[in-house]
């Protein structure tokens, strides 16, 4: 039986999604991704990470 993690560190979230830690932290700073903090250690709940991914555009931006 595989146990689903409740939350990921930024490093783990980056590994899981293929996005950089910098990108994830910028998304948090811009209010598009929710992180939670215990002291100074930030974590991203599995559900919040999945919701952020679901909200990304399905198509790349058009070249201009």
CHARMM-style PDB file with segment names, atoms N, HN, CA, C and O in Angstrom:
ATOM      1  N   UNK     1       0.846  -1.187   0.000  1.00  0.00      PROA
ATOM      2  CA  UNK     1       0.000   0.000   0.000  1.00  0.00      PROA
ATOM      3  C   UNK     1       0.888   1.245   0.000  1.00  0.00      PROA
ATOM      4  O   UNK     1       1.798   1.363   0.820  1.00  0.00      PROA
ATOM      5  N   UNK     2       0.623   2.164  -0.913  1.00  0.00      PROA
ATOM      6  HN  UNK     2      -0.117   2.068  -1.579  1.00  0.00      PROA
ATOM      7  CA  UNK     2       1.363   3.411  -0.989  1.00  0.00      PROA
ATOM      8  C   UNK     2       0.672   4.461  -0.133  1.00  0.00      PROA
ATOM      9  O   UNK     2      -0.539   4.662  -0.232  1.00  0.00      PROA
ATOM     10  N   UNK     3       1.441   5.117   0.696  1.00  0.00      PROA
ATOM     11  HN  UNK     3       2.424   4.954   0.777  1.00  0.00      PROA
ATOM     12  CA  UNK     3       0.896   6.167   1.542  1.00  0.00      PROA
ATOM     13  C   UNK     3       1.158   7.506   0.871  1.00  0.00      PROA
ATOM     14  O   UNK     3       2.296   7.822   0.522  1.00  0.00      PROA
ATOM     15  N   UNK     4       0.101   8.293   0.692  1.00  0.00      PROA
ATOM     16  HN  UNK     4      -0.823   8.036   0.976  1.00  0.00      PROA
ATOM     17  CA  UNK     4       0.208   9.613   0.097  1.00  0.00      PROA
ATOM     18  C   UNK     4       0.699  10.604   1.140  1.00  0.00      PROA
ATOM     19  O   UNK     4       0.134  10.683   2.231  1.00  0.00      PROA
ATOM     20  N   UNK     5       1.740  11.359   0.820  1.00  0.00      PROA
ATOM     21  HN  UNK     5       2.199  11.294  -0.066  1.00  0.00      PROA
ATOM     22  CA  UNK     5       2.217  12.393   1.724  1.00  0.00      PROA
ATOM     23  C   UNK     5       1.159  13.481   1.850  1.00  0.00      PROA
ATOM     24  O   UNK     5       0.452  13.783   0.888  1.00  0.00      PROA
ATOM     25  N   UNK     6       1.054  14.061   3.025  1.00  0.00      PROA
ATOM     26  HN  UNK     6       1.628  13.815   3.807  1.00  0.00      PROA
ATOM     27  CA  UNK     6       0.117  15.156   3.242  1.00  0.00      PROA
ATOM     28  C   UNK     6       0.660  16.470   2.695  1.00  0.00      PROA
ATOM     29  O   UNK     6      -0.100  17.311   2.215  1.00  0.00      PROA
ATOM     30  N   UNK     7       1.980  16.645   2.768  1.00  0.00      PROA
ATOM     31  HN  UNK     7       2.598  15.962   3.158  1.00  0.00      PROA
ATOM     32  CA  UNK     7       2.592  17.895   2.317  1.00  0.00      PROA
ATOM     33  C   UNK     7       4.013  17.629   1.855  1.00  0.00      PROA
ATOM     34  O   UNK     7       4.644  16.644   2.239  1.00  0.00      PROA
ATOM     35  N   UNK     8       4.497  18.540   1.016  1.00  0.00      PROA
ATOM     36  HN  UNK     8       3.984  19.340   0.704  1.00  0.00      PROA
ATOM     37  CA  UNK     8       5.840  18.441   0.457  1.00  0.00      PROA
ATOM     38  C   UNK     8       6.655  19.673   0.827  1.00  0.00      PROA
ATOM     39  O   UNK     8       6.113  20.776   0.899  1.00  0.00      PROA
ATOM     40  N   UNK     9       7.943  19.497   1.060  1.00  0.00      PROA
ATOM     41  HN  UNK     9       8.384  18.602   1.001  1.00  0.00      PROA
ATOM     42  CA  UNK     9       8.836  20.639   1.148  1.00  0.00      PROA
ATOM     43  C   UNK     9       8.916  21.238  -0.255  1.00  0.00      PROA
ATOM     44  O   UNK     9       8.458  20.623  -1.218  1.00  0.00      PROA
ATOM     45  N   UNK    10       9.484  22.413  -0.373  1.00  0.00      PROA
ATOM     46  HN  UNK    10       9.856  22.912   0.409  1.00  0.00      PROA
ATOM     47  CA  UNK    10       9.643  22.997  -1.701  1.00  0.00      PROA
ATOM     48  C   UNK    10      10.506  22.098  -2.582  1.00  0.00      PROA
ATOM     49  O   UNK    10      10.250  21.957  -3.778  1.00  0.00      PROA
ATOM     50  N   UNK    11      11.515  21.500  -1.988  1.00  0.00      PROA
ATOM     51  HN  UNK    11      11.723  21.615  -1.017  1.00  0.00      PROA
ATOM     52  CA  UNK    11      12.396  20.606  -2.742  1.00  0.00      PROA
ATOM     53  C   UNK    11      11.620  19.385  -3.255  1.00  0.00      PROA
ATOM     54  O   UNK    11      11.765  18.991  -4.412  1.00  0.00      PROA
ATOM     55  N   UNK    12      10.806  18.799  -2.392  1.00  0.00      PROA
ATOM     56  HN  UNK    12      10.689  19.119  -1.452  1.00  0.00      PROA
ATOM     57  CA  UNK    12      10.012  17.634  -2.799  1.00  0.00      PROA
ATOM     58  C   UNK    12       8.966  18.012  -3.833  1.00  0.00      PROA
ATOM     59  O   UNK    12       8.732  17.260  -4.779  1.00  0.00      PROA
ATOM     60  N   UNK    13       8.334  19.165  -3.666  1.00  0.00      PROA
ATOM     61  HN  UNK    13       8.524  19.776  -2.897  1.00  0.00      PROA
ATOM     62  CA  UNK    13       7.325  19.621  -4.628  1.00  0.00      PROA
ATOM     63  C   UNK    13       7.967  19.855  -5.996  1.00  0.00      PROA
ATOM     64  O   UNK    13       7.378  19.534  -7.028  1.00  0.00      PROA
ATOM     65  N   UNK    14       9.163  20.411  -5.994  1.00  0.00      PROA
ATOM     66  HN  UNK    14       9.641  20.672  -5.156  1.00  0.00      PROA
ATOM     67  CA  UNK    14       9.871  20.622  -7.255  1.00  0.00      PROA
ATOM     68  C   UNK    14      10.178  19.285  -7.920  1.00  0.00      PROA
ATOM     69  O   UNK    14      10.013  19.138  -9.131  1.00  0.00      PROA
ATOM     70  N   UNK    15      10.621  18.320  -7.137  1.00  0.00      PROA
ATOM     71  HN  UNK    15      10.754  18.439  -6.154  1.00  0.00      PROA
ATOM     72  CA  UNK    15      10.916  16.992  -7.677  1.00  0.00      PROA
ATOM     73  C   UNK    15       9.657  16.329  -8.233  1.00  0.00      PROA
ATOM     74  O   UNK    15       9.702  15.691  -9.285  1.00  0.00      PROA
ATOM     75  N   UNK    16       8.548  16.478  -7.538  1.00  0.00      PROA
ATOM     76  HN  UNK    16       8.511  16.997  -6.684  1.00  0.00      PROA
ATOM     77  CA  UNK    16       7.295  15.848  -7.952  1.00  0.00      PROA
ATOM     78  C   UNK    16       6.726  16.465  -9.227  1.00  0.00      PROA
ATOM     79  O   UNK    16       6.125  15.768 -10.044  1.00  0.00      PROA
ATOM     80  N   UNK    17       6.919  17.787  -9.396  1.00  0.00      PROA
ATOM     81  HN  UNK    17       7.407  18.353  -8.732  1.00  0.00      PROA
ATOM     82  CA  UNK    17       6.284  18.477 -10.520  1.00  0.00      PROA
ATOM     83  C   UNK    17       7.212  18.730 -11.702  1.00  0.00      PROA
ATOM     84  O   UNK    17       6.745  18.916 -12.826  1.00  0.00      PROA
ATOM     85  N   UNK    18       8.508  18.739 -11.462  1.00  0.00      PROA
ATOM     86  HN  UNK    18       8.887  18.588 -10.549  1.00  0.00      PROA
ATOM     87  CA  UNK    18       9.441  19.086 -12.524  1.00  0.00      PROA
ATOM     88  C   UNK    18       9.669  20.582 -12.643  1.00  0.00      PROA
ATOM     89  O   UNK    18      10.427  21.018 -13.510  1.00  0.00      PROA
ATOM     90  N   UNK    19       9.036  21.375 -11.798  1.00  0.00      PROA
ATOM     91  HN  UNK    19       8.420  21.020 -11.094  1.00  0.00      PROA
ATOM     92  CA  UNK    19       9.267  22.817 -11.764  1.00  0.00      PROA
ATOM     93  C   UNK    19      10.365  23.117 -10.761  1.00  0.00      PROA
ATOM     94  O   UNK    19      10.595  22.335  -9.838  1.00  0.00      PROA
ATOM     95  N   UNK    20      11.041  24.236 -10.931  1.00  0.00      PROA
ATOM     96  HN  UNK    20      10.854  24.871 -11.680  1.00  0.00      PROA
ATOM     97  CA  UNK    20      12.121  24.590 -10.024  1.00  0.00      PROA
ATOM     98  C   UNK    20      11.570  25.110  -8.694  1.00  0.00      PROA
ATOM     99  O   UNK    20      10.422  25.545  -8.605  1.00  0.00      PROA
ATOM    100  N   UNK    21      12.410  25.052  -7.678  1.00  0.00      PROA
ATOM    101  HN  UNK    21      13.343  24.698  -7.751  1.00  0.00      PROA
ATOM    102  CA  UNK    21      12.047  25.610  -6.376  1.00  0.00      PROA
ATOM    103  C   UNK    21      11.764  27.101  -6.535  1.00  0.00      PROA
ATOM    104  O   UNK    21      10.823  27.629  -5.943  1.00  0.00      PROA
ATOM    105  N   UNK    22      12.581  27.771  -7.334  1.00  0.00      PROA
ATOM    106  HN  UNK    22      13.346  27.342  -7.815  1.00  0.00      PROA
ATOM    107  CA  UNK    22      12.390  29.202  -7.568  1.00  0.00      PROA
ATOM    108  C   UNK    22      11.013  29.485  -8.170  1.00  0.00      PROA
ATOM    109  O   UNK    22      10.332  30.416  -7.740  1.00  0.00      PROA
ATOM    110  N   UNK    23      10.602  28.697  -9.152  1.00  0.00      PROA
ATOM    111  HN  UNK    23      11.156  27.941  -9.501  1.00  0.00      PROA
ATOM    112  CA  UNK    23       9.284  28.878  -9.767  1.00  0.00      PROA
ATOM    113  C   UNK    23       8.182  28.678  -8.735  1.00  0.00      PROA
ATOM    114  O   UNK    23       7.245  29.473  -8.668  1.00  0.00      PROA
ATOM    115  N   UNK    24       8.286  27.630  -7.935  1.00  0.00      PROA
ATOM    116  HN  UNK    24       9.048  26.984  -7.990  1.00  0.00      PROA
ATOM    117  CA  UNK    24       7.259  27.364  -6.921  1.00  0.00      PROA
ATOM    118  C   UNK    24       7.199  28.498  -5.898  1.00  0.00      PROA
ATOM    119  O   UNK    24       6.108  28.926  -5.520  1.00  0.00      PROA
ATOM    120  N   UNK    25       8.341  28.986  -5.451  1.00  0.00      PROA
ATOM    121  HN  UNK    25       9.227  28.639  -5.758  1.00  0.00      PROA
ATOM    122  CA  UNK    25       8.354  30.091  -4.483  1.00  0.00      PROA
ATOM    123  C   UNK    25       7.796  31.360  -5.097  1.00  0.00      PROA
ATOM    124  O   UNK    25       7.138  32.137  -4.405  1.00  0.00      PROA
ATOM    125  N   UNK    26       8.040  31.590  -6.379  1.00  0.00      PROA
ATOM    126  HN  UNK    26       8.574  30.959  -6.941  1.00  0.00      PROA
ATOM    127  CA  UNK    26       7.470  32.753  -7.049  1.00  0.00      PROA
ATOM    128  C   UNK    26       5.955  32.621  -7.157  1.00  0.00      PROA
ATOM    129  O   UNK    26       5.234  33.604  -6.985  1.00  0.00      PROA
ATOM    130  N   UNK    27       5.473  31.428  -7.437  1.00  0.00      PROA
ATOM    131  HN  UNK    27       6.059  30.629  -7.577  1.00  0.00      PROA
ATOM    132  CA  UNK    27       4.026  31.195  -7.501  1.00  0.00      PROA
ATOM    133  C   UNK    27       3.376  31.450  -6.138  1.00  0.00      PROA
ATOM    134  O   UNK    27       2.271  31.988  -6.067  1.00  0.00      PROA
ATOM    135  N   UNK    28       4.055  31.066  -5.067  1.00  0.00      PROA
ATOM    136  HN  UNK    28       4.952  30.629  -5.124  1.00  0.00      PROA
ATOM    137  CA  UNK    28       3.561  31.354  -3.711  1.00  0.00      PROA
ATOM    138  C   UNK    28       3.548  32.865  -3.484  1.00  0.00      PROA
ATOM    139  O   UNK    28       2.554  33.413  -3.006  1.00  0.00      PROA
ATOM    140  N   UNK    29       4.650  33.541  -3.826  1.00  0.00      PROA
ATOM    141  HN  UNK    29       5.457  33.096  -4.214  1.00  0.00      PROA
ATOM    142  CA  UNK    29       4.738  34.991  -3.637  1.00  0.00      PROA
ATOM    143  C   UNK    29       3.667  35.730  -4.425  1.00  0.00      PROA
ATOM    144  O   UNK    29       3.157  36.754  -3.971  1.00  0.00      PROA
ATOM    145  N   UNK    30       3.319  35.214  -5.607  1.00  0.00      PROA
ATOM    146  HN  UNK    30       3.733  34.382  -5.976  1.00  0.00      PROA
ATOM    147  CA  UNK    30       2.303  35.836  -6.459  1.00  0.00      PROA
ATOM    148  C   UNK    30       0.878  35.440  -6.066  1.00  0.00      PROA
ATOM    149  O   UNK    30      -0.088  35.932  -6.650  1.00  0.00      PROA
ATOM    150  N   UNK    31       0.747  34.550  -5.078  1.00  0.00      PROA
ATOM    151  HN  UNK    31       1.531  34.151  -4.603  1.00  0.00      PROA
ATOM    152  CA  UNK    31      -0.578  34.172  -4.579  1.00  0.00      PROA
ATOM    153  C   UNK    31      -1.279  33.100  -5.389  1.00  0.00      PROA
ATOM    154  O   UNK    31      -2.472  32.868  -5.193  1.00  0.00      PROA
ATOM    155  N   UNK    32      -0.571  32.441  -6.297  1.00  0.00      PROA
ATOM    156  HN  UNK    32       0.398  32.630  -6.457  1.00  0.00      PROA
ATOM    157  CA  UNK    32      -1.205  31.405  -7.117  1.00  0.00      PROA
ATOM    158  C   UNK    32      -1.063  30.007  -6.519  1.00  0.00      PROA
ATOM    159  O   UNK    32      -1.783  29.087  -6.906  1.00  0.00      PROA
ATOM    160  N   UNK    33      -0.136  29.848  -5.578  1.00  0.00      PROA
ATOM    161  HN  UNK    33       0.449  30.595  -5.263  1.00  0.00      PROA
ATOM    162  CA  UNK    33       0.103  28.561  -4.921  1.00  0.00      PROA
ATOM    163  C   UNK    33       0.179  28.819  -3.432  1.00  0.00      PROA
ATOM    164  O   UNK    33       0.846  29.756  -2.994  1.00  0.00      PROA
ATOM    165  N   UNK    34      -0.497  27.996  -2.651  1.00  0.00      PROA
ATOM    166  HN  UNK    34      -1.039  27.235  -3.006  1.00  0.00      PROA
ATOM    167  CA  UNK    34      -0.552  28.178  -1.210  1.00  0.00      PROA
ATOM    168  C   UNK    34       0.503  27.318  -0.523  1.00  0.00      PROA
ATOM    169  O   UNK    34       0.580  26.109  -0.741  1.00  0.00      PROA
ATOM    170  N   UNK    35       1.308  27.962   0.304  1.00  0.00      PROA
ATOM    171  HN  UNK    35       1.245  28.944   0.482  1.00  0.00      PROA
ATOM    172  CA  UNK    35       2.264  27.248   1.148  1.00  0.00      PROA
ATOM    173  C   UNK    35       1.893  27.527   2.596  1.00  0.00      PROA
ATOM    174  O   UNK    35       1.293  28.553   2.914  1.00  0.00      PROA
ATOM    175  N   UNK    36       2.255  26.610   3.451  1.00  0.00      PROA
ATOM    176  HN  UNK    36       2.743  25.776   3.193  1.00  0.00      PROA
ATOM    177  CA  UNK    36       2.019  26.767   4.889  1.00  0.00      PROA
ATOM    178  C   UNK    36       3.371  26.687   5.582  1.00  0.00      PROA
ATOM    179  O   UNK    36       4.288  26.017   5.107  1.00  0.00      PROA
ATOM    180  N   UNK    37       3.480  27.375   6.703  1.00  0.00      PROA
ATOM    181  HN  UNK    37       2.735  27.919   7.088  1.00  0.00      PROA
ATOM    182  CA  UNK    37       4.773  27.482   7.368  1.00  0.00      PROA
ATOM    183  C   UNK    37       4.686  27.089   8.835  1.00  0.00      PROA
ATOM    184  O   UNK    37       3.793  27.531   9.558  1.00  0.00      PROA
ATOM    185  N   UNK    38       5.626  26.250   9.264  1.00  0.00      PROA
ATOM    186  HN  UNK    38       6.351  25.891   8.677  1.00  0.00      PROA
ATOM    187  CA  UNK    38       5.871  25.967  10.667  1.00  0.00      PROA
ATOM    188  C   UNK    38       7.229  26.583  10.951  1.00  0.00      PROA
ATOM    189  O   UNK    38       8.254  26.095  10.474  1.00  0.00      PROA
ATOM    190  N   UNK    39       7.234  27.653  11.726  1.00  0.00      PROA
ATOM    191  HN  UNK    39       6.402  28.049  12.113  1.00  0.00      PROA
ATOM    192  CA  UNK    39       8.439  28.467  11.896  1.00  0.00      PROA
ATOM    193  C   UNK    39       8.822  29.008  10.532  1.00  0.00      PROA
ATOM    194  O   UNK    39       8.028  29.732   9.932  1.00  0.00      PROA
ATOM    195  N   UNK    40       9.989  28.695  10.019  1.00  0.00      PROA
ATOM    196  HN  UNK    40      10.635  28.107  10.507  1.00  0.00      PROA
ATOM    197  CA  UNK    40      10.386  29.212   8.708  1.00  0.00      PROA
ATOM    198  C   UNK    40      10.355  28.150   7.620  1.00  0.00      PROA
ATOM    199  O   UNK    40      10.657  28.441   6.463  1.00  0.00      PROA
ATOM    200  N   UNK    41       9.997  26.931   7.977  1.00  0.00      PROA
ATOM    201  HN  UNK    41       9.752  26.695   8.917  1.00  0.00      PROA
ATOM    202  CA  UNK    41       9.973  25.842   6.993  1.00  0.00      PROA
ATOM    203  C   UNK    41       8.624  25.819   6.274  1.00  0.00      PROA
ATOM    204  O   UNK    41       7.574  25.618   6.885  1.00  0.00      PROA
ATOM    205  N   UNK    42       8.688  26.029   4.970  1.00  0.00      PROA
ATOM    206  HN  UNK    42       9.541  26.192   4.475  1.00  0.00      PROA
ATOM    207  CA  UNK    42       7.470  26.033   4.170  1.00  0.00      PROA
ATOM    208  C   UNK    42       7.167  24.654   3.608  1.00  0.00      PROA
ATOM    209  O   UNK    42       8.068  23.920   3.202  1.00  0.00      PROA
ATOM    210  N   UNK    43       5.896  24.319   3.591  1.00  0.00      PROA
ATOM    211  HN  UNK    43       5.164  24.915   3.921  1.00  0.00      PROA
ATOM    212  CA  UNK    43       5.430  23.086   2.961  1.00  0.00      PROA
ATOM    213  C   UNK    43       4.219  23.406   2.107  1.00  0.00      PROA
ATOM    214  O   UNK    43       3.502  24.377   2.346  1.00  0.00      PROA
ATOM    215  N   UNK    44       4.011  22.566   1.110  1.00  0.00      PROA
ATOM    216  HN  UNK    44       4.594  21.776   0.917  1.00  0.00      PROA
ATOM    217  CA  UNK    44       2.853  22.701   0.228  1.00  0.00      PROA
ATOM    218  C   UNK    44       2.028  21.440   0.361  1.00  0.00      PROA
ATOM    219  O   UNK    44       2.519  20.337   0.120  1.00  0.00      PROA
ATOM    220  N   UNK    45       0.770  21.604   0.746  1.00  0.00      PROA
ATOM    221  HN  UNK    45       0.371  22.499   0.942  1.00  0.00      PROA
ATOM    222  CA  UNK    45      -0.111  20.442   0.881  1.00  0.00      PROA
ATOM    223  C   UNK    45      -0.310  19.786  -0.478  1.00  0.00      PROA
ATOM    224  O   UNK    45      -0.346  20.459  -1.508  1.00  0.00      PROA
ATOM    225  N   UNK    46      -0.436  18.483  -0.465  1.00  0.00      PROA
ATOM    226  HN  UNK    46      -0.407  17.937   0.372  1.00  0.00      PROA
ATOM    227  CA  UNK    46      -0.640  17.720  -1.701  1.00  0.00      PROA
ATOM    228  C   UNK    46      -1.821  18.282  -2.490  1.00  0.00      PROA
ATOM    229  O   UNK    46      -1.728  18.459  -3.704  1.00  0.00      PROA
ATOM    230  N   UNK    47      -2.925  18.561  -1.809  1.00  0.00      PROA
ATOM    231  HN  UNK    47      -3.000  18.417  -0.822  1.00  0.00      PROA
ATOM    232  CA  UNK    47      -4.129  19.058  -2.479  1.00  0.00      PROA
ATOM    233  C   UNK    47      -3.886  20.419  -3.123  1.00  0.00      PROA
ATOM    234  O   UNK    47      -4.373  20.685  -4.222  1.00  0.00      PROA
ATOM    235  N   UNK    48      -3.132  21.282  -2.440  1.00  0.00      PROA
ATOM    236  HN  UNK    48      -2.736  21.066  -1.547  1.00  0.00      PROA
ATOM    237  CA  UNK    48      -2.854  22.608  -2.989  1.00  0.00      PROA
ATOM    238  C   UNK    48      -1.941  22.523  -4.204  1.00  0.00      PROA
ATOM    239  O   UNK    48      -2.111  23.273  -5.165  1.00  0.00      PROA
ATOM    240  N   UNK    49      -0.975  21.615  -4.164  1.00  0.00      PROA
ATOM    241  HN  UNK    49      -0.837  21.006  -3.383  1.00  0.00      PROA
ATOM    242  CA  UNK    49      -0.087  21.432  -5.306  1.00  0.00      PROA
ATOM    243  C   UNK    49      -0.857  20.896  -6.505  1.00  0.00      PROA
ATOM    244  O   UNK    49      -0.656  21.348  -7.632  1.00  0.00      PROA
ATOM    245  N   UNK    50      -1.740  19.930  -6.258  1.00  0.00      PROA
ATOM    246  HN  UNK    50      -1.904  19.562  -5.342  1.00  0.00      PROA
ATOM    247  CA  UNK    50      -2.552  19.355  -7.334  1.00  0.00      PROA
ATOM    248  C   UNK    50      -3.504  20.408  -7.911  1.00  0.00      PROA
ATOM    249  O   UNK    50      -3.694  20.466  -9.126  1.00  0.00      PROA
ATOM    250  N   UNK    51      -4.100  21.234  -7.055  1.00  0.00      PROA
ATOM    251  HN  UNK    51      -3.946  21.187  -6.068  1.00  0.00      PROA
ATOM    252  CA  UNK    51      -5.014  22.280  -7.533  1.00  0.00      PROA
ATOM    253  C   UNK    51      -4.265  23.310  -8.371  1.00  0.00      PROA
ATOM    254  O   UNK    51      -4.785  23.782  -9.382  1.00  0.00      PROA
ATOM    255  N   UNK    52      -3.048  23.662  -7.960  1.00  0.00      PROA
ATOM    256  HN  UNK    52      -2.625  23.279  -7.139  1.00  0.00      PROA
ATOM    257  CA  UNK    52      -2.230  24.600  -8.735  1.00  0.00      PROA
ATOM    258  C   UNK    52      -1.930  24.031 -10.114  1.00  0.00      PROA
ATOM    259  O   UNK    52      -2.044  24.732 -11.120  1.00  0.00      PROA
ATOM    260  N   UNK    53      -1.547  22.764 -10.160  1.00  0.00      PROA
ATOM    261  HN  UNK    53      -1.455  22.195  -9.344  1.00  0.00      PROA
ATOM    262  CA  UNK    53      -1.275  22.124 -11.447  1.00  0.00      PROA
ATOM    263  C   UNK    53      -2.516  22.089 -12.322  1.00  0.00      PROA
ATOM    264  O   UNK    53      -2.437  22.331 -13.526  1.00  0.00      PROA
ATOM    265  N   UNK    54      -3.667  21.787 -11.719  1.00  0.00      PROA
ATOM    266  HN  UNK    54      -3.731  21.591 -10.741  1.00  0.00      PROA
ATOM    267  CA  UNK    54      -4.920  21.744 -12.476  1.00  0.00      PROA
ATOM    268  C   UNK    54      -5.291  23.111 -13.042  1.00  0.00      PROA
ATOM    269  O   UNK    54      -5.957  23.191 -14.074  1.00  0.00      PROA
ATOM    270  N   UNK    55      -4.871  24.179 -12.382  1.00  0.00      PROA
ATOM    271  HN  UNK    55      -4.330  24.114 -11.543  1.00  0.00      PROA
ATOM    272  CA  UNK    55      -5.219  25.538 -12.821  1.00  0.00      PROA
ATOM    273  C   UNK    55      -4.282  26.074 -13.902  1.00  0.00      PROA
ATOM    274  O   UNK    55      -4.555  27.125 -14.482  1.00  0.00      PROA
ATOM    275  N   UNK    56      -3.194  25.378 -14.178  1.00  0.00      PROA
ATOM    276  HN  UNK    56      -2.973  24.524 -13.706  1.00  0.00      PROA
ATOM    277  CA  UNK    56      -2.280  25.832 -15.231  1.00  0.00      PROA
ATOM    278  C   UNK    56      -2.967  25.717 -16.591  1.00  0.00      PROA
ATOM    279  O   UNK    56      -3.816  24.846 -16.782  1.00  0.00      PROA
ATOM    280  N   UNK    57      -2.609  26.585 -17.536  1.00  0.00      PROA
ATOM    281  HN  UNK    57      -1.920  27.292 -17.381  1.00  0.00      PROA
ATOM    282  CA  UNK    57      -3.227  26.523 -18.863  1.00  0.00      PROA
ATOM    283  C   UNK    57      -2.944  25.186 -19.554  1.00  0.00      PROA
ATOM    284  O   UNK    57      -1.882  24.588 -19.377  1.00  0.00      PROA
ATOM    285  N   UNK    58      -3.902  24.745 -20.330  1.00  0.00      PROA
ATOM    286  HN  UNK    58      -4.764  25.231 -20.475  1.00  0.00      PROA
ATOM    287  CA  UNK    58      -3.766  23.478 -21.052  1.00  0.00      PROA
ATOM    288  C   UNK    58      -2.945  23.652 -22.325  1.00  0.00      PROA
ATOM    289  O   UNK    58      -2.483  22.671 -22.907  1.00  0.00      PROA
ATOM    290  N   UNK    59      -2.765  24.887 -22.753  1.00  0.00      PROA
ATOM    291  HN  UNK    59      -3.140  25.684 -22.280  1.00  0.00      PROA
ATOM    292  CA  UNK    59      -2.001  25.175 -23.981  1.00  0.00      PROA
ATOM    293  C   UNK    59      -0.926  26.198 -23.661  1.00  0.00      PROA
ATOM    294  O   UNK    59      -1.126  27.052 -22.797  1.00  0.00      PROA
ATOM    295  N   UNK    60       0.219  26.127 -24.345  1.00  0.00      PROA
ATOM    296  HN  UNK    60       0.382  25.433 -25.047  1.00  0.00      PROA
ATOM    297  CA  UNK    60       1.246  27.156 -24.140  1.00  0.00      PROA
ATOM    298  C   UNK    60       0.774  28.483 -24.705  1.00  0.00      PROA
ATOM    299  O   UNK    60      -0.087  28.512 -25.584  1.00  0.00      PROA
ATOM    300  N   UNK    61       1.337  29.593 -24.205  1.00  0.00      PROA
ATOM    301  HN  UNK    61       2.037  29.569 -23.491  1.00  0.00      PROA
ATOM    302  CA  UNK    61       0.943  30.892 -24.750  1.00  0.00      PROA
ATOM    303  C   UNK    61       1.307  30.998 -26.227  1.00  0.00      PROA
ATOM    304  O   UNK    61       2.305  30.434 -26.676  1.00  0.00      PROA
ATOM    305  N   UNK    62       0.494  31.717 -26.960  1.00  0.00      PROA
ATOM    306  HN  UNK    62      -0.317  32.175 -26.595  1.00  0.00      PROA
ATOM    307  CA  UNK    62       0.750  31.904 -28.411  1.00  0.00      PROA
ATOM    308  C   UNK    62       1.988  32.761 -28.591  1.00  0.00      PROA
ATOM    309  O   UNK    62       2.227  33.702 -27.835  1.00  0.00      PROA
ATOM    310  N   UNK    63       2.773  32.420 -29.609  1.00  0.00      PROA
ATOM    311  HN  UNK    63       2.579  31.656 -30.224  1.00  0.00      PROA
ATOM    312  CA  UNK    63       3.945  33.240 -29.929  1.00  0.00      PROA
ATOM    313  C   UNK    63       3.481  34.549 -30.522  1.00  0.00      PROA
ATOM    314  O   UNK    63       2.573  34.580 -31.353  1.00  0.00      PROA
ATOM    315  N   UNK    64       4.101  35.619 -30.098  1.00  0.00      PROA
ATOM    316  HN  UNK    64       4.839  35.594 -29.423  1.00  0.00      PROA
ATOM    317  CA  UNK    64       3.701  36.944 -30.608  1.00  0.00      PROA
ATOM    318  C   UNK    64       4.852  37.588 -31.287  1.00  0.00      PROA
ATOM    319  OT1 UNK    64       4.728  38.706 -31.787  1.00  0.00      PROA
TER     320      UNK     64
END
